[in-house]
Amino acid sequence: MSEGIRRINTFVSTKISCVRWRPTPQDTLTPSSQFVSGSWDDEENCLQLWQWSDSGDDPRCLHRLPCRPDVNCLSYVSLDVFAAATSDGDVTLYRHVSERLEPGRRWDRLHPTKRGAAPCTWLSAFEQELVSVGDDGRMVVLNMHSQKPGRVIAADTCSVYRVQHVTHSHVVTANMRGQLKSWDLRADSDEPTSSVMASQQQCAVTALARHPTQYHVLASGDGDGVICIWDMRQPRFPVTELKSHADEVSDLLFHRLCPDSLFSAAHDGSVCQWNIGTTASSGLSARLHTSGREPPADAAQTSWLTLDASKRYLDVLSLLPAGPLPVNSLDVSEDRLVCGGDNEVIHCVSQLTV
């Protein structure tokens, strides 16, 4: 672990499927002190609200809500409201009320099949809108203030693992066959506007992240541990491929204020911080491969599209070393990171170099 970084490891007696910091206002630089977590693979799973102040103490559980199915994804839609997706195919809104979580609107069985409800695998939120994808191959568009889904698109003939808003009307889905598909939600057609293979090995795409300021820049992670950087204006090939993880990439995130830092978690138990143009010392070296395609002329402001391929290396810090069990989820708030996985431990990391 990089010098100066502090980590608190808290045993929570449940496998963590997803963690998300409660958002702070855009105009503040104060890191969040609360986060939510969801669990999986238990007889009765749960949602938990945590408080952590980086005082050297373990995070404190403020509220626990039981949840019978697995919690597959958590996504904030505002400062006080987040959505939870489950293995039963349900999506439920929860609101922060003081130091408690109160359930609100719920959409049941969004991904029905002849054999019952398919799991909702992932959510993406943009303003008042949610998009849900599932193992049934469907994409369901939801509005926070309407019980009826706004649109249902038969997006695929296989499981869709991830969905990510690029803009309000442009979303990207990733499936188990390794395809990235772009969709225009304003169009009447149920066909994608583009479809590319993210991996020549047709390996499943298991993580997606959008650049916080350059929305056309997208990162994807696959089942072989490869991270690809895409320019969605010309999505035929990835601009860059990064390899450090030895197993499936489970979560990806660009830093909100310092997007030259990219964070990744994987099933090999590791969590990494990838750095461009920083002086941070490297915890390990990762090979950098390029597609051979020149980036667009107007991409100079985006470091991820103009990496210096001649050096063949990119600095990456090891925030959590590889272990026997997967890290399923991570999130970052300013200089703080929280992550969790199948080892039933929540790791709170502070004093990140970004």
N, C-alpha and C positions, 0 to 999 in steps of 0.2 A: 504494500500500500504506500502511496506517495507520502513523503515527509510533510508533516503539518496537518494532514487530514485526520479527523477524529471519527471514530465509529463506535456506536453503542449497539450491542447485539442483545435482543430481548426475546426470550423463549415465550411463545404464545399458545402452545398446545394445539395448534390447528394449522393445516396447510394453507398457505396464502396464495390465492389466485390472482388478486389484483390489489394495487395500492394507488391512491391518488391524493395529492395535497389539495386541501381546500384553497381555491384561488384567492389571491389578494388583488385589490384594485390595480388597474394598469399603470396608474401614475405613482405608485409607491414602490420603493426598493426594499421594503421590509419583507423578509422571508416569512412564509406561512408557518404557523405553530400548530396547526391541526391537519390531520389527514384521516382518510377513511380506508378501510381494508375489507376485502371479501374473502371467504374461504371456500374450499372445495374438498370433495372426497371424504366427507364425514356423514354420519347418520343424520345429524342436524347441523347444517352450516350456519354461518352468521355474517352479519355486517357489523363493523365496529368503528366507532369514532374515537380518535386518539388525540392527546395533547402532548406536544414535545417542545421544550424550550431551549434545548442545547445547553443545559446546565450541568451535564455529566450524568444526569439521572435517566432511567429508563422512561420511554413514553408511557403515559398514563391513559388507561381506557376510560373514557367518559361515558360511553353508552354502548350497549350491545343489543342487537336485534337478531332473533333467530330467523333462519331462512332455510327451508328444507332442501331445495335443490342447490346444485353448485352455483356459485356466483362466478360468471365467466368474464364480465367486463363492468367497469365503473367509468362513467364519463360525466364531468360537470357541464351543465348547460348555463349556469350563472354562478354568482358568488355564493349563493345559499342553497342551490338546488343541484342535485346530481341524479343520474339515471343508472340503474343497475339491471344488467341482463343476466338471465339464468339459463340453466340447462333444460328447464321446462319450456323454454321459448317465450318466457314472459319478460316484459320490461316495466319497471316500476320507478316512479319519481320519488325522491326523498328530499325533505327540506330540513335544513339546520334550524332548530328552534332552541335558543339558549345552548345548553350543552347536551342536547338530545337530537335524535333523528326521527322525523315523523314521516311515515309513508303517505303518498298522495296518489295521483292518477296512476292507473295500472292498465297495461295492454296485455291481454292473455293470449297465449298460443299463437304468436305471430308467425310461426313457421310450421304449420300443420302438414302432416303426411298421412298416408293411409294406415300407417302403423302407430300413429300417435303424434304428439308434438315433438318436433326436432329442436335441438338446442339453438338458442340465439348465441352465436359465437363472438360477435363484436358489435360495438356501437361507435358512431361518430356524431359529434354534436357541433352545430354551427348556429349561433344565435338561438332562435326559438325552435329549431328543427333538429330532429334526430333521424339517423339512418341506421337500421338494424340489418344485419346479415346473419345467415344461419346455415346449418348443415343440410337444409333442404334446397339450397341454391338460390333462395329468394332474397331480394332486397326490399325492405319495407321502409317507406318514408313516413315519419310521424311528426305531428305538430304538438307542442307541449299543451296547447289549449283545446285540443280536439281528441275525442275518444276514438274516432274513426281514422284509420290510417289514410294518409293523403294519397298514397300510391303503393302498389305492389308490383314489382318487376321480377319476372323469372330470369334472373341474371345468369344462372349457370345450371349445368347438369351434374355438378358435383358440389361438394361442400365449399362454401365461401368462408375463408378464415378471418379476413380483415377488410375493413372499409375505412376510408379516410377522405374527409372533405378537402378539396383544393380551394374551391370558392363555394358560395352559397348553393350554386346550381351544378357544380362540377365535383363529382366524387370518383374515387378510384377504389376498385375492389381487387382482392387477391385471393386466389383459390388454391386448392390442394394439388392442382396440376402444375403450378408454377406460373400461372398467367396473371398479368396485370391488365385490368380492363378499365377504361375511362368511360364515364357516363355523364350525359347532359340531362339533368332532371327536368329541364324546361321542354325538352323535345317530346313529341307524341310517340316516337318510336321507342320500343323496348330493346333496341339493339345498341351495343356500345359504340362510342365514337372511335375507339381504337382498342386494339388488343395486342399485347406483346408477351413473349416468353421471358420471364425474369431470369431463368436458368436454363442453360443448354441441357442440363441433366433432368429437366422437368421436375425439379424438386419443389415441394410446397413452399409458398411464400407465407411466412408466419408472423411478420411484423411490418408495420408501415408507420412512417412519421413524415409530417410536412414541415418544411422550413417556416419559421414564424413570420418572416418578412417577405421572402421571395417564394410566393406560393407555388410557383412552377417547379421548385426543387423538392424532390421527394426521396426519402430513404426507404429501402426495403431490406428485410432480412429473411433468410430462407432456412430450410431444414438442415442444410449442410454447414451452417455457421457463417455464410457469406453475406456481407452487407453491400448493397448496390446503391449508388447515387444516380438519380434520374433527373433529366430535364424534360418535364412533361409537355413542353412545347414541341419537342422532337423525341418522342419516347421509343423510337425503334430499338435503340441499344442503350444500356447504362453508360453514363459518362465515366464512372469509376467503380471498381470492385475492391472491397476491403475484406481481408481474411485475418481473423484472430481467434474467434471462438471455434471450439472443436465439436460443437453440437448445435442444435437448432437455436436460432435467435428468437427469443420469446417477446422482447419489448425493445422499442427504440424511441428516442426523444431528442430533438434539438433543444438546446437551452433557449429559453424564451427571450432573454436579453443579450446573450452572447452566443449566437447561433453558429459560431465557428467551433463550438464544442457540441459533440454528439455523444449521447449515452446509450449503451446497449447492455442487455441482460440475456443470458442464454441458459440452455439446459445443461451445459457443462458446469453450472454453478458459479460462473464468473460474471462480474459486472465491470464494464470498461468505459473509459472516457476518452474519446477520440478528439485530438486537438489539431487545429490548423492555425499557423501564424502565432503560436504562443511560445513562451519560454519555459513552459512546464517541463520538468524532467520526465523522461520516458520510463515507464515501468516495464515495458516490453516492446518489441518491435513487431510491426505488422506489415506484411508485404502489401504493396500497392500496385494494382493492375489497372490499366486504362483500356478503353475499348478501341482506341485508335481514331475515334471520331472527334473532329474539332468542335469545341463548344461554340455557341452562337456569339456573334461579335458583341452583343450587348450584355454578355454574362459576366463582364469583368468585375461587377460589384458583388458577385457571389463566389466566395472562395471555394466552395465545394465543386464548382464547375470549372475551376481553373487551377487545380492542384498541379504542382510541379512534378511531372511524371519522371523527369530525369533523375530525381533523387531516389525513386523507387521505394521510399519508406515514409511512413506517417507516424507521428508520435501518438501513443495511446497509453493511458495510465490504467493500471489495474486497481480498481477500487475495492473489489472483492475477488479473492483468488478462486480458481476452479475447485469444485468439490464434487461429491458423489451424487448430489441431488440438485434438481433444476431450480434456478431463480426464475419465477414466472412473471414478475412485474417490477417496474421501477417508476419513480417520478422525481422531478427536480423542482425546487423552489429556491431561486437565487443561489446561495452557496450551500444548500442542503439537499440531500438525496435520501429517499426512503425506498427500500426494496424488500421483497419477501418471496418465499417459495416453499418447496416441499420439505425443507428441513425444519419447518414450524418455528422459524425465527424471523423477526422483523429487524432489519439492519437500518439504523439511522446514521447517516454520514454527514458531517458538517465541515466547514472551512475548505470547500472545494476551490480549486484554482480554475477560474474561468475568465 
